[in-house]
Amino acid sequence: MSKKNVEKLLIAGGADEQIRTRYDALRSKEEFVALAATEGYIFSVEDLNDVLRESGDAFDSFGNPPKRIIWWQ
């Protein structure tokens, strides 16, 4: 169930630039997971790592403002 919440967030972020901007600004996976929990997406860092690994995505950010290539369309 928790991995499903990661997937839901990645899909929501793919459709909504405001979500992407809010999450892309975070520096750590722990901050990412904590913000997600406040918005109803309950999952662990391990769940996030599993989904990113399975999809071939990396949490790395680039640019200014920071961006991540983890969002699903």
CHARMM internal coordinates of N, CA and C (Angstrom, degrees):
IC EDIT
DIST 1 N 1 CA 1.4523
DIST 1 CA 1 C 1.5273
ANGL 1 N 1 CA 1 C 111.33
DIST 1 C 2 N 1.3025
ANGL 1 CA 1 C 2 N 117.53
DIHE 1 N 1 CA 1 C 2 N -39.39
DIST 2 N 2 CA 1.4619
ANGL 1 C 2 N 2 CA 119.97
DIHE 1 CA 1 C 2 N 2 CA -177.43
DIST 2 CA 2 C 1.5240
ANGL 2 N 2 CA 2 C 111.96
DIHE 1 C 2 N 2 CA 2 C -66.62
DIST 2 C 3 N 1.3327
ANGL 2 CA 2 C 3 N 117.53
DIHE 2 N 2 CA 2 C 3 N -37.31
DIST 3 N 3 CA 1.4558
ANGL 2 C 3 N 3 CA 119.84
DIHE 2 CA 2 C 3 N 3 CA 177.53
DIST 3 CA 3 C 1.5285
ANGL 3 N 3 CA 3 C 110.07
DIHE 2 C 3 N 3 CA 3 C -65.35
DIST 3 C 4 N 1.3156
ANGL 3 CA 3 C 4 N 116.95
DIHE 3 N 3 CA 3 C 4 N -31.62
DIST 4 N 4 CA 1.4674
ANGL 3 C 4 N 4 CA 121.10
DIHE 3 CA 3 C 4 N 4 CA 175.65
DIST 4 CA 4 C 1.5248
ANGL 4 N 4 CA 4 C 110.39
DIHE 3 C 4 N 4 CA 4 C -63.17
DIST 4 C 5 N 1.3333
ANGL 4 CA 4 C 5 N 116.98
DIHE 4 N 4 CA 4 C 5 N -36.80
DIST 5 N 5 CA 1.4619
ANGL 4 C 5 N 5 CA 120.33
DIHE 4 CA 4 C 5 N 5 CA 178.03
DIST 5 CA 5 C 1.5230
ANGL 5 N 5 CA 5 C 111.33
DIHE 4 C 5 N 5 CA 5 C -66.83
DIST 5 C 6 N 1.3207
ANGL 5 CA 5 C 6 N 117.31
DIHE 5 N 5 CA 5 C 6 N -36.63
DIST 6 N 6 CA 1.4649
ANGL 5 C 6 N 6 CA 120.27
DIHE 5 CA 5 C 6 N 6 CA 175.05
DIST 6 CA 6 C 1.5241
ANGL 6 N 6 CA 6 C 108.73
DIHE 5 C 6 N 6 CA 6 C -61.63
DIST 6 C 7 N 1.3250
ANGL 6 CA 6 C 7 N 116.53
DIHE 6 N 6 CA 6 C 7 N -47.31
DIST 7 N 7 CA 1.4592
ANGL 6 C 7 N 7 CA 121.06
DIHE 6 CA 6 C 7 N 7 CA -179.17
DIST 7 CA 7 C 1.5229
ANGL 7 N 7 CA 7 C 111.22
DIHE 6 C 7 N 7 CA 7 C -61.02
DIST 7 C 8 N 1.3233
ANGL 7 CA 7 C 8 N 117.48
DIHE 7 N 7 CA 7 C 8 N -41.99
DIST 8 N 8 CA 1.4695
ANGL 7 C 8 N 8 CA 121.22
DIHE 7 CA 7 C 8 N 8 CA 178.37
DIST 8 CA 8 C 1.5270
ANGL 8 N 8 CA 8 C 110.98
DIHE 7 C 8 N 8 CA 8 C -60.50
DIST 8 C 9 N 1.3272
ANGL 8 CA 8 C 9 N 116.93
DIHE 8 N 8 CA 8 C 9 N -42.32
DIST 9 N 9 CA 1.4605
ANGL 8 C 9 N 9 CA 120.70
DIHE 8 CA 8 C 9 N 9 CA 179.42
DIST 9 CA 9 C 1.5230
ANGL 9 N 9 CA 9 C 110.81
DIHE 8 C 9 N 9 CA 9 C -66.82
DIST 9 C 10 N 1.3194
ANGL 9 CA 9 C 10 N 117.97
DIHE 9 N 9 CA 9 C 10 N -42.22
DIST 10 N 10 CA 1.4628
ANGL 9 C 10 N 10 CA 120.39
DIHE 9 CA 9 C 10 N 10 CA -179.95
DIST 10 CA 10 C 1.5278
ANGL 10 N 10 CA 10 C 111.43
DIHE 9 C 10 N 10 CA 10 C -65.16
DIST 10 C 11 N 1.3132
ANGL 10 CA 10 C 11 N 117.29
DIHE 10 N 10 CA 10 C 11 N -34.63
DIST 11 N 11 CA 1.4618
ANGL 10 C 11 N 11 CA 121.69
DIHE 10 CA 10 C 11 N 11 CA 175.99
DIST 11 CA 11 C 1.5297
ANGL 11 N 11 CA 11 C 110.08
DIHE 10 C 11 N 11 CA 11 C -70.36
DIST 11 C 12 N 1.3343
ANGL 11 CA 11 C 12 N 116.75
DIHE 11 N 11 CA 11 C 12 N -44.37
DIST 12 N 12 CA 1.4725
ANGL 11 C 12 N 12 CA 120.68
DIHE 11 CA 11 C 12 N 12 CA 178.59
DIST 12 CA 12 C 1.5194
ANGL 12 N 12 CA 12 C 110.56
DIHE 11 C 12 N 12 CA 12 C -60.87
DIST 12 C 13 N 1.3206
ANGL 12 CA 12 C 13 N 117.20
DIHE 12 N 12 CA 12 C 13 N -42.50
DIST 13 N 13 CA 1.4577
ANGL 12 C 13 N 13 CA 121.15
DIHE 12 CA 12 C 13 N 13 CA 178.26
DIST 13 CA 13 C 1.5216
ANGL 13 N 13 CA 13 C 112.64
DIHE 12 C 13 N 13 CA 13 C -66.53
DIST 13 C 14 N 1.3115
ANGL 13 CA 13 C 14 N 116.60
DIHE 13 N 13 CA 13 C 14 N -31.71
DIST 14 N 14 CA 1.4566
ANGL 13 C 14 N 14 CA 120.12
DIHE 13 CA 13 C 14 N 14 CA 176.92
DIST 14 CA 14 C 1.5170
ANGL 14 N 14 CA 14 C 112.23
DIHE 13 C 14 N 14 CA 14 C -66.70
DIST 14 C 15 N 1.3316
ANGL 14 CA 14 C 15 N 115.80
DIHE 14 N 14 CA 14 C 15 N -27.38
DIST 15 N 15 CA 1.4609
ANGL 14 C 15 N 15 CA 120.94
DIHE 14 CA 14 C 15 N 15 CA -178.17
DIST 15 CA 15 C 1.5253
ANGL 15 N 15 CA 15 C 113.60
DIHE 14 C 15 N 15 CA 15 C -96.30
DIST 15 C 16 N 1.3312
ANGL 15 CA 15 C 16 N 117.92
DIHE 15 N 15 CA 15 C 16 N -13.68
DIST 16 N 16 CA 1.4664
ANGL 15 C 16 N 16 CA 120.59
DIHE 15 CA 15 C 16 N 16 CA -172.29
DIST 16 CA 16 C 1.5237
ANGL 16 N 16 CA 16 C 110.92
DIHE 15 C 16 N 16 CA 16 C -133.76
DIST 16 C 17 N 1.3161
ANGL 16 CA 16 C 17 N 116.59
DIHE 16 N 16 CA 16 C 17 N 112.07
DIST 17 N 17 CA 1.4604
ANGL 16 C 17 N 17 CA 121.62
DIHE 16 CA 16 C 17 N 17 CA -177.44
DIST 17 CA 17 C 1.5296
ANGL 17 N 17 CA 17 C 112.70
DIHE 16 C 17 N 17 CA 17 C -62.59
DIST 17 C 18 N 1.3224
ANGL 17 CA 17 C 18 N 117.63
DIHE 17 N 17 CA 17 C 18 N -32.75
DIST 18 N 18 CA 1.4734
ANGL 17 C 18 N 18 CA 120.36
DIHE 17 CA 17 C 18 N 18 CA 179.30
DIST 18 CA 18 C 1.5205
ANGL 18 N 18 CA 18 C 111.12
DIHE 17 C 18 N 18 CA 18 C -64.41
DIST 18 C 19 N 1.3174
ANGL 18 CA 18 C 19 N 117.21
DIHE 18 N 18 CA 18 C 19 N -38.98
DIST 19 N 19 CA 1.4689
ANGL 18 C 19 N 19 CA 120.48
DIHE 18 CA 18 C 19 N 19 CA 176.95
DIST 19 CA 19 C 1.5264
ANGL 19 N 19 CA 19 C 109.35
DIHE 18 C 19 N 19 CA 19 C -64.36
DIST 19 C 20 N 1.3221
ANGL 19 CA 19 C 20 N 116.66
DIHE 19 N 19 CA 19 C 20 N -48.30
DIST 20 N 20 CA 1.4744
ANGL 19 C 20 N 20 CA 120.33
DIHE 19 CA 19 C 20 N 20 CA 179.78
DIST 20 CA 20 C 1.5193
ANGL 20 N 20 CA 20 C 110.74
DIHE 19 C 20 N 20 CA 20 C -56.50
DIST 20 C 21 N 1.3144
ANGL 20 CA 20 C 21 N 117.12
DIHE 20 N 20 CA 20 C 21 N -47.01
DIST 21 N 21 CA 1.4644
ANGL 20 C 21 N 21 CA 121.40
DIHE 20 CA 20 C 21 N 21 CA -177.62
DIST 21 CA 21 C 1.5233
ANGL 21 N 21 CA 21 C 111.13
DIHE 20 C 21 N 21 CA 21 C -60.73
DIST 21 C 22 N 1.3243
ANGL 21 CA 21 C 22 N 116.16
DIHE 21 N 21 CA 21 C 22 N -43.90
DIST 22 N 22 CA 1.4722
ANGL 21 C 22 N 22 CA 120.73
DIHE 21 CA 21 C 22 N 22 CA -178.81
DIST 22 CA 22 C 1.5266
ANGL 22 N 22 CA 22 C 111.05
DIHE 21 C 22 N 22 CA 22 C -62.93
DIST 22 C 23 N 1.3144
ANGL 22 CA 22 C 23 N 117.26
DIHE 22 N 22 CA 22 C 23 N -45.33
DIST 23 N 23 CA 1.4655
ANGL 22 C 23 N 23 CA 121.11
DIHE 22 CA 22 C 23 N 23 CA -176.68
DIST 23 CA 23 C 1.5238
ANGL 23 N 23 CA 23 C 112.45
DIHE 22 C 23 N 23 CA 23 C -79.41
DIST 23 C 24 N 1.3302
ANGL 23 CA 23 C 24 N 117.37
DIHE 23 N 23 CA 23 C 24 N -33.43
DIST 24 N 24 CA 1.4624
ANGL 23 C 24 N 24 CA 119.66
DIHE 23 CA 23 C 24 N 24 CA -179.93
DIST 24 CA 24 C 1.5226
ANGL 24 N 24 CA 24 C 111.95
DIHE 23 C 24 N 24 CA 24 C -64.16
DIST 24 C 25 N 1.3287
ANGL 24 CA 24 C 25 N 117.25
DIHE 24 N 24 CA 24 C 25 N -26.35
DIST 25 N 25 CA 1.4703
ANGL 24 C 25 N 25 CA 121.49
DIHE 24 CA 24 C 25 N 25 CA -178.20
DIST 25 CA 25 C 1.5343
ANGL 25 N 25 CA 25 C 112.66
DIHE 24 C 25 N 25 CA 25 C -73.54
DIST 25 C 26 N 1.3185
ANGL 25 CA 25 C 26 N 117.47
DIHE 25 N 25 CA 25 C 26 N -16.71
DIST 26 N 26 CA 1.4670
ANGL 25 C 26 N 26 CA 121.12
DIHE 25 CA 25 C 26 N 26 CA -177.60
DIST 26 CA 26 C 1.5233
ANGL 26 N 26 CA 26 C 110.27
DIHE 25 C 26 N 26 CA 26 C -75.41
DIST 26 C 27 N 1.3187
ANGL 26 CA 26 C 27 N 115.82
DIHE 26 N 26 CA 26 C 27 N 144.23
DIST 27 N 27 CA 1.4613
ANGL 26 C 27 N 27 CA 120.33
DIHE 26 CA 26 C 27 N 27 CA -175.64
DIST 27 CA 27 C 1.5263
ANGL 27 N 27 CA 27 C 113.95
DIHE 26 C 27 N 27 CA 27 C -89.48
DIST 27 C 28 N 1.3147
ANGL 27 CA 27 C 28 N 117.80
DIHE 27 N 27 CA 27 C 28 N -31.58
DIST 28 N 28 CA 1.4682
ANGL 27 C 28 N 28 CA 118.79
DIHE 27 CA 27 C 28 N 28 CA -173.22
DIST 28 CA 28 C 1.5290
ANGL 28 N 28 CA 28 C 111.24
DIHE 27 C 28 N 28 CA 28 C -123.79
DIST 28 C 29 N 1.3102
ANGL 28 CA 28 C 29 N 114.33
DIHE 28 N 28 CA 28 C 29 N 160.67
DIST 29 N 29 CA 1.4588
ANGL 28 C 29 N 29 CA 120.09
DIHE 28 CA 28 C 29 N 29 CA 175.98
DIST 29 CA 29 C 1.5243
ANGL 29 N 29 CA 29 C 110.53
DIHE 28 C 29 N 29 CA 29 C -65.53
DIST 29 C 30 N 1.3149
ANGL 29 CA 29 C 30 N 116.37
DIHE 29 N 29 CA 29 C 30 N -33.40
DIST 30 N 30 CA 1.4698
ANGL 29 C 30 N 30 CA 119.86
DIHE 29 CA 29 C 30 N 30 CA 178.86
DIST 30 CA 30 C 1.5291
ANGL 30 N 30 CA 30 C 110.63
DIHE 29 C 30 N 30 CA 30 C -63.56
DIST 30 C 31 N 1.3325
ANGL 30 CA 30 C 31 N 117.54
DIHE 30 N 30 CA 30 C 31 N -42.23
DIST 31 N 31 CA 1.4675
ANGL 30 C 31 N 31 CA 121.15
DIHE 30 CA 30 C 31 N 31 CA 176.42
DIST 31 CA 31 C 1.5263
ANGL 31 N 31 CA 31 C 110.46
DIHE 30 C 31 N 31 CA 31 C -64.83
DIST 31 C 32 N 1.3172
ANGL 31 CA 31 C 32 N 116.89
DIHE 31 N 31 CA 31 C 32 N -39.70
DIST 32 N 32 CA 1.4540
ANGL 31 C 32 N 32 CA 123.15
DIHE 31 CA 31 C 32 N 32 CA 178.81
DIST 32 CA 32 C 1.5304
ANGL 32 N 32 CA 32 C 110.06
DIHE 31 C 32 N 32 CA 32 C -59.48
DIST 32 C 33 N 1.3289
ANGL 32 CA 32 C 33 N 115.94
DIHE 32 N 32 CA 32 C 33 N -48.99
DIST 33 N 33 CA 1.4663
ANGL 32 C 33 N 33 CA 121.64
DIHE 32 CA 32 C 33 N 33 CA -179.33
DIST 33 CA 33 C 1.5307
ANGL 33 N 33 CA 33 C 110.73
DIHE 32 C 33 N 33 CA 33 C -65.49
DIST 33 C 34 N 1.3214
ANGL 33 CA 33 C 34 N 117.60
DIHE 33 N 33 CA 33 C 34 N -39.49
DIST 34 N 34 CA 1.4718
ANGL 33 C 34 N 34 CA 121.23
DIHE 33 CA 33 C 34 N 34 CA 179.92
DIST 34 CA 34 C 1.5282
ANGL 34 N 34 CA 34 C 111.03
DIHE 33 C 34 N 34 CA 34 C -64.84
DIST 34 C 35 N 1.3295
ANGL 34 CA 34 C 35 N 118.04
DIHE 34 N 34 CA 34 C 35 N -44.00
DIST 35 N 35 CA 1.4602
ANGL 34 C 35 N 35 CA 120.27
DIHE 34 CA 34 C 35 N 35 CA 177.92
DIST 35 CA 35 C 1.5192
ANGL 35 N 35 CA 35 C 110.39
DIHE 34 C 35 N 35 CA 35 C -64.71
DIST 35 C 36 N 1.3118
ANGL 35 CA 35 C 36 N 116.74
DIHE 35 N 35 CA 35 C 36 N -42.95
DIST 36 N 36 CA 1.4606
ANGL 35 C 36 N 36 CA 120.79
DIHE 35 CA 35 C 36 N 36 CA 178.64
DIST 36 CA 36 C 1.5263
ANGL 36 N 36 CA 36 C 111.16
DIHE 35 C 36 N 36 CA 36 C -57.02
DIST 36 C 37 N 1.3160
ANGL 36 CA 36 C 37 N 117.16
DIHE 36 N 36 CA 36 C 37 N -40.97
DIST 37 N 37 CA 1.4679
ANGL 36 C 37 N 37 CA 121.26
DIHE 36 CA 36 C 37 N 37 CA -179.45
DIST 37 CA 37 C 1.5237
ANGL 37 N 37 CA 37 C 111.09
DIHE 36 C 37 N 37 CA 37 C -62.21
DIST 37 C 38 N 1.3301
ANGL 37 CA 37 C 38 N 117.35
DIHE 37 N 37 CA 37 C 38 N -36.70
DIST 38 N 38 CA 1.4694
ANGL 37 C 38 N 38 CA 119.83
DIHE 37 CA 37 C 38 N 38 CA 179.62
DIST 38 CA 38 C 1.5224
ANGL 38 N 38 CA 38 C 111.46
DIHE 37 C 38 N 38 CA 38 C -69.59
DIST 38 C 39 N 1.3303
ANGL 38 CA 38 C 39 N 116.43
DIHE 38 N 38 CA 38 C 39 N -18.64
DIST 39 N 39 CA 1.4626
ANGL 38 C 39 N 39 CA 121.27
DIHE 38 CA 38 C 39 N 39 CA -178.94
DIST 39 CA 39 C 1.5271
ANGL 39 N 39 CA 39 C 112.11
DIHE 38 C 39 N 39 CA 39 C -104.86
DIST 39 C 40 N 1.3469
ANGL 39 CA 39 C 40 N 116.26
DIHE 39 N 39 CA 39 C 40 N 11.22
DIST 40 N 40 CA 1.4600
ANGL 39 C 40 N 40 CA 120.78
DIHE 39 CA 39 C 40 N 40 CA 174.35
DIST 40 CA 40 C 1.5127
ANGL 40 N 40 CA 40 C 115.79
DIHE 39 C 40 N 40 CA 40 C 91.62
DIST 40 C 41 N 1.3174
ANGL 40 CA 40 C 41 N 117.72
DIHE 40 N 40 CA 40 C 41 N 3.54
DIST 41 N 41 CA 1.4662
ANGL 40 C 41 N 41 CA 121.79
DIHE 40 CA 40 C 41 N 41 CA 177.30
DIST 41 CA 41 C 1.5285
ANGL 41 N 41 CA 41 C 107.69
DIHE 40 C 41 N 41 CA 41 C -99.26
DIST 41 C 42 N 1.3228
ANGL 41 CA 41 C 42 N 116.43
DIHE 41 N 41 CA 41 C 42 N 95.42
DIST 42 N 42 CA 1.4613
ANGL 41 C 42 N 42 CA 121.40
DIHE 41 CA 41 C 42 N 42 CA -175.08
DIST 42 CA 42 C 1.5279
ANGL 42 N 42 CA 42 C 109.53
DIHE 41 C 42 N 42 CA 42 C -94.49
DIST 42 C 43 N 1.3440
ANGL 42 CA 42 C 43 N 114.96
DIHE 42 N 42 CA 42 C 43 N 115.45
DIST 43 N 43 CA 1.4555
ANGL 42 C 43 N 43 CA 121.39
DIHE 42 CA 42 C 43 N 43 CA 175.89
DIST 43 CA 43 C 1.5213
ANGL 43 N 43 CA 43 C 108.56
DIHE 42 C 43 N 43 CA 43 C -160.32
DIST 43 C 44 N 1.3093
ANGL 43 CA 43 C 44 N 115.45
DIHE 43 N 43 CA 43 C 44 N 168.02
DIST 44 N 44 CA 1.4652
ANGL 43 C 44 N 44 CA 121.22
DIHE 43 CA 43 C 44 N 44 CA -178.10
DIST 44 CA 44 C 1.5316
ANGL 44 N 44 CA 44 C 109.99
DIHE 43 C 44 N 44 CA 44 C -103.63
DIST 44 C 45 N 1.3227
ANGL 44 CA 44 C 45 N 115.81
DIHE 44 N 44 CA 44 C 45 N 168.72
DIST 45 N 45 CA 1.4620
ANGL 44 C 45 N 45 CA 120.88
DIHE 44 CA 44 C 45 N 45 CA 174.53
DIST 45 CA 45 C 1.5244
ANGL 45 N 45 CA 45 C 109.16
DIHE 44 C 45 N 45 CA 45 C -60.02
DIST 45 C 46 N 1.3227
ANGL 45 CA 45 C 46 N 117.03
DIHE 45 N 45 CA 45 C 46 N -38.72
DIST 46 N 46 CA 1.4623
ANGL 45 C 46 N 46 CA 120.80
DIHE 45 CA 45 C 46 N 46 CA 178.29
DIST 46 CA 46 C 1.5259
ANGL 46 N 46 CA 46 C 111.14
DIHE 45 C 46 N 46 CA 46 C -61.32
DIST 46 C 47 N 1.3478
ANGL 46 CA 46 C 47 N 116.95
DIHE 46 N 46 CA 46 C 47 N -42.13
DIST 47 N 47 CA 1.4685
ANGL 46 C 47 N 47 CA 120.44
DIHE 46 CA 46 C 47 N 47 CA 176.99
DIST 47 CA 47 C 1.5287
ANGL 47 N 47 CA 47 C 110.57
DIHE 46 C 47 N 47 CA 47 C -61.46
DIST 47 C 48 N 1.3276
ANGL 47 CA 47 C 48 N 116.86
DIHE 47 N 47 CA 47 C 48 N -44.33
DIST 48 N 48 CA 1.4587
ANGL 47 C 48 N 48 CA 121.86
DIHE 47 CA 47 C 48 N 48 CA 178.33
DIST 48 CA 48 C 1.5295
ANGL 48 N 48 CA 48 C 109.98
DIHE 47 C 48 N 48 CA 48 C -60.31
DIST 48 C 49 N 1.3239
ANGL 48 CA 48 C 49 N 116.70
DIHE 48 N 48 CA 48 C 49 N -46.78
DIST 49 N 49 CA 1.4632
ANGL 48 C 49 N 49 CA 120.70
DIHE 48 CA 48 C 49 N 49 CA 179.22
DIST 49 CA 49 C 1.5273
ANGL 49 N 49 CA 49 C 111.53
DIHE 48 C 49 N 49 CA 49 C -59.66
DIST 49 C 50 N 1.3350
ANGL 49 CA 49 C 50 N 116.69
DIHE 49 N 49 CA 49 C 50 N -42.77
DIST 50 N 50 CA 1.4625
ANGL 49 C 50 N 50 CA 120.92
DIHE 49 CA 49 C 50 N 50 CA -179.74
DIST 50 CA 50 C 1.5255
ANGL 50 N 50 CA 50 C 111.34
DIHE 49 C 50 N 50 CA 50 C -61.33
DIST 50 C 51 N 1.3220
ANGL 50 CA 50 C 51 N 117.06
DIHE 50 N 50 CA 50 C 51 N -47.33
DIST 51 N 51 CA 1.4655
ANGL 50 C 51 N 51 CA 120.73
DIHE 50 CA 50 C 51 N 51 CA -178.74
DIST 51 CA 51 C 1.5214
ANGL 51 N 51 CA 51 C 110.79
DIHE 50 C 51 N 51 CA 51 C -65.24
DIST 51 C 52 N 1.3314
ANGL 51 CA 51 C 52 N 117.56
DIHE 51 N 51 CA 51 C 52 N -43.15
DIST 52 N 52 CA 1.4530
ANGL 51 C 52 N 52 CA 120.18
DIHE 51 CA 51 C 52 N 52 CA 179.23
DIST 52 CA 52 C 1.5319
ANGL 52 N 52 CA 52 C 111.22
DIHE 51 C 52 N 52 CA 52 C -63.78
DIST 52 C 53 N 1.3119
ANGL 52 CA 52 C 53 N 116.66
DIHE 52 N 52 CA 52 C 53 N -41.63
DIST 53 N 53 CA 1.4661
ANGL 52 C 53 N 53 CA 120.89
DIHE 52 CA 52 C 53 N 53 CA 178.63
DIST 53 CA 53 C 1.5351
ANGL 53 N 53 CA 53 C 110.48
DIHE 52 C 53 N 53 CA 53 C -64.03
DIST 53 C 54 N 1.3328
ANGL 53 CA 53 C 54 N 116.66
DIHE 53 N 53 CA 53 C 54 N -45.16
DIST 54 N 54 CA 1.4618
ANGL 53 C 54 N 54 CA 121.00
DIHE 53 CA 53 C 54 N 54 CA -178.41
DIST 54 CA 54 C 1.5299
ANGL 54 N 54 CA 54 C 111.86
DIHE 53 C 54 N 54 CA 54 C -64.77
DIST 54 C 55 N 1.3310
ANGL 54 CA 54 C 55 N 117.10
DIHE 54 N 54 CA 54 C 55 N -31.78
DIST 55 N 55 CA 1.4689
ANGL 54 C 55 N 55 CA 120.43
DIHE 54 CA 54 C 55 N 55 CA -178.90
DIST 55 CA 55 C 1.5273
ANGL 55 N 55 CA 55 C 112.54
DIHE 54 C 55 N 55 CA 55 C -90.98
DIST 55 C 56 N 1.3380
ANGL 55 CA 55 C 56 N 116.10
DIHE 55 N 55 CA 55 C 56 N -6.88
DIST 56 N 56 CA 1.4569
ANGL 55 C 56 N 56 CA 120.09
DIHE 55 CA 55 C 56 N 56 CA -179.86
DIST 56 CA 56 C 1.5172
ANGL 56 N 56 CA 56 C 113.77
DIHE 55 C 56 N 56 CA 56 C 78.82
DIST 56 C 57 N 1.3328
ANGL 56 CA 56 C 57 N 117.43
DIHE 56 N 56 CA 56 C 57 N 17.75
DIST 57 N 57 CA 1.4617
ANGL 56 C 57 N 57 CA 122.63
DIHE 56 CA 56 C 57 N 57 CA -179.56
DIST 57 CA 57 C 1.5232
ANGL 57 N 57 CA 57 C 110.94
DIHE 56 C 57 N 57 CA 57 C -96.05
DIST 57 C 58 N 1.3257
ANGL 57 CA 57 C 58 N 116.13
DIHE 57 N 57 CA 57 C 58 N 157.83
DIST 58 N 58 CA 1.4635
ANGL 57 C 58 N 58 CA 122.42
DIHE 57 CA 57 C 58 N 58 CA 177.31
DIST 58 CA 58 C 1.5277
ANGL 58 N 58 CA 58 C 108.87
DIHE 57 C 58 N 58 CA 58 C -122.28
DIST 58 C 59 N 1.3054
ANGL 58 CA 58 C 59 N 116.97
DIHE 58 N 58 CA 58 C 59 N 147.93
DIST 59 N 59 CA 1.4644
ANGL 58 C 59 N 59 CA 123.22
DIHE 58 CA 58 C 59 N 59 CA -177.56
DIST 59 CA 59 C 1.5266
ANGL 59 N 59 CA 59 C 112.03
DIHE 58 C 59 N 59 CA 59 C -79.43
DIST 59 C 60 N 1.3149
ANGL 59 CA 59 C 60 N 117.53
DIHE 59 N 59 CA 59 C 60 N -6.91
DIST 60 N 60 CA 1.4644
ANGL 59 C 60 N 60 CA 122.05
DIHE 59 CA 59 C 60 N 60 CA -177.35
DIST 60 CA 60 C 1.5278
ANGL 60 N 60 CA 60 C 110.84
DIHE 59 C 60 N 60 CA 60 C -54.36
DIST 60 C 61 N 1.3340
ANGL 60 CA 60 C 61 N 114.84
DIHE 60 N 60 CA 60 C 61 N 146.41
DIST 61 N 61 CA 1.4585
ANGL 60 C 61 N 61 CA 119.63
DIHE 60 CA 60 C 61 N 61 CA 175.97
DIST 61 CA 61 C 1.5201
ANGL 61 N 61 CA 61 C 109.36
DIHE 60 C 61 N 61 CA 61 C -116.13
DIST 61 C 62 N 1.3297
ANGL 61 CA 61 C 62 N 115.68
DIHE 61 N 61 CA 61 C 62 N 160.61
DIST 62 N 62 CA 1.4532
ANGL 61 C 62 N 62 CA 121.47
DIHE 61 CA 61 C 62 N 62 CA 179.63
DIST 62 CA 62 C 1.5199
ANGL 62 N 62 CA 62 C 108.66
DIHE 61 C 62 N 62 CA 62 C -148.93
DIST 62 C 63 N 1.3184
ANGL 62 CA 62 C 63 N 116.58
DIHE 62 N 62 CA 62 C 63 N 160.82
DIST 63 N 63 CA 1.4499
ANGL 62 C 63 N 63 CA 121.94
DIHE 62 CA 62 C 63 N 63 CA 173.81
DIST 63 CA 63 C 1.5132
ANGL 63 N 63 CA 63 C 114.42
DIHE 62 C 63 N 63 CA 63 C 82.42
DIST 63 C 64 N 1.3312
ANGL 63 CA 63 C 64 N 113.19
DIHE 63 N 63 CA 63 C 64 N 177.13
DIST 64 N 64 CA 1.4564
ANGL 63 C 64 N 64 CA 121.42
DIHE 63 CA 63 C 64 N 64 CA 177.40
DIST 64 CA 64 C 1.5200
ANGL 64 N 64 CA 64 C 107.61
DIHE 63 C 64 N 64 CA 64 C -141.28
DIST 64 C 65 N 1.2983
ANGL 64 CA 64 C 65 N 119.79
DIHE 64 N 64 CA 64 C 65 N 109.51
DIST 65 N 65 CA 1.4573
ANGL 64 C 65 N 65 CA 126.90
DIHE 64 CA 64 C 65 N 65 CA 4.31
DIST 65 CA 65 C 1.5290
ANGL 65 N 65 CA 65 C 111.43
DIHE 64 C 65 N 65 CA 65 C -69.45
DIST 65 C 66 N 1.3340
ANGL 65 CA 65 C 66 N 115.31
DIHE 65 N 65 CA 65 C 66 N 157.50
DIST 66 N 66 CA 1.4626
ANGL 65 C 66 N 66 CA 119.49
DIHE 65 CA 65 C 66 N 66 CA -176.32
DIST 66 CA 66 C 1.5319
ANGL 66 N 66 CA 66 C 112.49
DIHE 65 C 66 N 66 CA 66 C -63.52
DIST 66 C 67 N 1.3171
ANGL 66 CA 66 C 67 N 115.18
DIHE 66 N 66 CA 66 C 67 N 144.37
DIST 67 N 67 CA 1.4629
ANGL 66 C 67 N 67 CA 122.53
DIHE 66 CA 66 C 67 N 67 CA 177.81
DIST 67 CA 67 C 1.5170
ANGL 67 N 67 CA 67 C 108.60
DIHE 66 C 67 N 67 CA 67 C -134.65
DIST 67 C 68 N 1.3227
ANGL 67 CA 67 C 68 N 115.40
DIHE 67 N 67 CA 67 C 68 N 152.82
DIST 68 N 68 CA 1.4521
ANGL 67 C 68 N 68 CA 122.16
DIHE 67 CA 67 C 68 N 68 CA 174.34
DIST 68 CA 68 C 1.5250
ANGL 68 N 68 CA 68 C 108.85
DIHE 67 C 68 N 68 CA 68 C -124.86
DIST 68 C 69 N 1.3050
ANGL 68 CA 68 C 69 N 115.93
DIHE 68 N 68 CA 68 C 69 N 150.88
DIST 69 N 69 CA 1.4736
ANGL 68 C 69 N 69 CA 120.07
DIHE 68 CA 68 C 69 N 69 CA 178.63
DIST 69 CA 69 C 1.5367
ANGL 69 N 69 CA 69 C 108.80
DIHE 68 C 69 N 69 CA 69 C -105.66
DIST 69 C 70 N 1.3031
ANGL 69 CA 69 C 70 N 116.21
DIHE 69 N 69 CA 69 C 70 N 53.70
DIST 70 N 70 CA 1.4757
ANGL 69 C 70 N 70 CA 120.53
DIHE 69 CA 69 C 70 N 70 CA -178.99
DIST 70 CA 70 C 1.5161
ANGL 70 N 70 CA 70 C 111.97
DIHE 69 C 70 N 70 CA 70 C -112.06
DIST 70 C 71 N 1.3273
ANGL 70 CA 70 C 71 N 117.76
DIHE 70 N 70 CA 70 C 71 N -10.07
DIST 71 N 71 CA 1.4644
ANGL 70 C 71 N 71 CA 121.12
DIHE 70 CA 70 C 71 N 71 CA -171.51
DIST 71 CA 71 C 1.5196
ANGL 71 N 71 CA 71 C 111.55
DIHE 70 C 71 N 71 CA 71 C -78.37
DIST 71 C 72 N 1.3201
ANGL 71 CA 71 C 72 N 115.60
DIHE 71 N 71 CA 71 C 72 N 138.46
DIST 72 N 72 CA 1.4622
ANGL 71 C 72 N 72 CA 121.86
DIHE 71 CA 71 C 72 N 72 CA -177.02
DIST 72 CA 72 C 1.5286
ANGL 72 N 72 CA 72 C 109.74
DIHE 71 C 72 N 72 CA 72 C -97.81
DIST 72 C 73 N 1.2990
ANGL 72 CA 72 C 73 N 116.10
DIHE 72 N 72 CA 72 C 73 N 136.99
DIST 73 N 73 CA 1.4628
ANGL 72 C 73 N 73 CA 121.64
DIHE 72 CA 72 C 73 N 73 CA 177.89
DIST 73 CA 73 C 1.5111
ANGL 73 N 73 CA 73 C 111.02
DIHE 72 C 73 N 73 CA 73 C -89.09
END
COOR INIT
IC SEED 1 N 1 CA 1 C
IC BUILD
